[in-house]
Amino acid sequence: MYTLGIDLGGTNIVAGVVDENHKVIAKAKVKTDFPRPAEEIVDDMAKVCKMACDEAGIDIKDVYACGIGSPGAINPVDGVVVTANNLGFKNLALTKMLKEKTGMDFYIENDANAAAYGEFLAGSGRGVNSCVAVTLGTGVGGGIIIDGKLFSGSNYAGGELGHTVINVDGEQCTCGRKGCWEAYASATALIRQTKAAMEKNKDSLMWKIAEGSLDNVNGRTAFDGMRQGDESAKNVVDTYTKYVAVGVANIINVFQPEKVCIGGGISNEKETLVAPIREYVNNEIYAVMGKPCEILTAELGNDAGLIGAAALYKLYK
């Protein structure tokens, strides 16, 4: 049995054919090319579905179910993108439009939720009934799974873990609040923290790693500097991992999931990132009854969203 998942992003539209073992067997992508009319983007979504099926050597009619992970506020029951600012969508009946173009039924979720569901089914979150997936990227995304179901609140807008406040009147967040976890724990925040440390310490090895330019600073710069024994870089990494750990401890105190899976590009640091987070969290969680929550790095990378989207029929069909 084959299913199809679409990861709709601001840069690319990616479709993947997924087999019954939650393995992506073929992928295709086209540029989102925003800004342009929503109708044109939907046309390309239908097109990339066929491209992925062609790559897999199957007919789209052989696909059992199709799903979409979309940015923005999503109503999965009605199949509507209520709003997605970075795509210009507002009250867009996306699943209906795609069915008209392909003849297939589609299911839809917020992209962070879809990725979390993929990690739950086939990645580091598998084998449990409850887990929370956190993505450290441009922002901090999250997906909450309780008893095998995605939790998104009474209005489908819940799970915005990045916009819980960890420092009242702290750093300005893009959402309008101050002190959000995202403003401290995102990859964007890490880059900002790294640059600030470099400007404060002109002798830091991070300048050499960044080839003498702040424009070359990325999420690896401080970690690479720490590995080379640079004290300023170590301070950046220690402070950043503490910020991440504060949010993870909050998640565990609220939900007590069996696993927390940390994804995004920074999760490529594996134990260098996660080991100090575990140590901090062990001293901060309110109570442990039975087996403690496991804190792991995510396994699936960009395939998580495709796998989760392809399996949305299990939740909504």
Secondary structure, DSSP 4 states (H G I P E B T S, - for coil): -EEEEEEE-SSEEEEEEE-TTS-EEEEEEEE---SS-HHHHHHHHHHHHHHHHHHHT--GGGEEEEEEEESSEEETTTTEEEEETTTTEEEE-HHHHHHHHHS--EEEEEHHHHHHHHHHHHSTTTTSS-EEEEEESSSEEEEEEETTEEE--TTS----GGGSBSSTT-SBPTTS-BSBTHHHHSHHHHHHHHHHHHHH-TT-HHHHHTTT-GGG--TTHHHHHHHTT-HHHHHHHHHHHHHHHHHHHHHHHHH--SEEEEESGGGGGTHHHHHHHHHHHHTT-S---SSPPEEEE-S-TTHHHHHHHHTTHHHH-
